[in-house]
């Protein structure tokens, strides 16, 4: 997109809109929770990583997956114990995803993810983790130590920063956004794409009954500094990330609210996130301001998802993604609305069907996209 063409300063009314929008979201997420952590209260309950994601632990594989995720009738057809638990100390696992996407102009089918994991646990207070991302040719590895007397952990190795909601949908603008099917903006997503490799870093976290706080320092994550550099890289190009969240329960409503901060050189990201759940209905969202990510300007990215768990294993979703790479300019924003369903026939298999429409500010609406995704794990 020609950033000079059609450039126009925001009117007072539009500036007021941004202020009201951000303020409204900040009040709405005072009670919030991510969709899959709603009953357990935290992502680390089900994952070996203390900040959640990737390899699942025995609790997730033996209790949560068959009892709370998969369709009861189909899940009972296949009974698996815990194939990833090889010994009392060694666990392995994998995430395998493939996707078909099409619109009126093109169609494509491709593998999205082939990640393989291994974790060696030492008496429950320390661990060594390795994640091989076969399609990308990268490897994440770290060791961590739990400090029970401080309710904390320390993690050191080659890792990715812990920021925001941490959605598994990396096409969301608050994660990686559009990588191949771009619409003309300089940046169509935040830097949390799986294409961006892990970097050397150290992370510390503190946990309480209803809160968690984490912080990390690493090589330049945005600049892609690799392990060939000194452990934390040049002092002027390090990445600092802070993240905190608090869970809240009010009668039949459960949720949490949180905030994130990332700084590297002249780039600054800061955001708020959260969600709310009551019975089968859930909402979660995130709003981020980004300075220096798409040039010497300040932009905004947001995400909102409404989910209805019709029955166990069947989730209906409506999602809205938005990104404006420069809030002082009118015609450089994308908005995307998606409708879909996620099906979990077994405790190791997911099917995702989705239709979505993207609107380019000042450029009309792009063709509707149809998406079908398969996801298998253990």
Secondary structure as UniProt FT lines:
FT   TURN            5..6
FT   HELIX           12..28
FT   TURN            29..30
FT   HELIX           35..37
FT   TURN            38..40
FT   HELIX           43..45
FT   TURN            50..51
FT   HELIX           58..59
FT   HELIX           60..69
FT   HELIX           72..75
FT   TURN            76..77
FT   TURN            83..84
FT   STRAND          90..102
FT   STRAND          107..122
FT   TURN            123..125
FT   STRAND          126..133
FT   TURN            134..137
FT   STRAND          138..147
FT   HELIX           148..150
FT   STRAND          152..159
FT   TURN            170..171
FT   TURN            173..176
FT   TURN            194..195
FT   STRAND          199..207
FT   STRAND          211..218
FT   TURN            221..224
FT   TURN            227..228
FT   TURN            231..232
FT   HELIX           235..237
FT   STRAND          239..250
FT   TURN            251..252
FT   STRAND          253..264
FT   TURN            265..266
FT   STRAND          267..278
FT   TURN            279..280
FT   STRAND          281..291
FT   STRAND          298..311
FT   TURN            312..313
FT   STRAND          314..324
FT   TURN            327..328
FT   STRAND          333..346
FT   TURN            347..348
FT   STRAND          349..360
FT   TURN            361..363
FT   STRAND          364..365
FT   STRAND          369..377
//
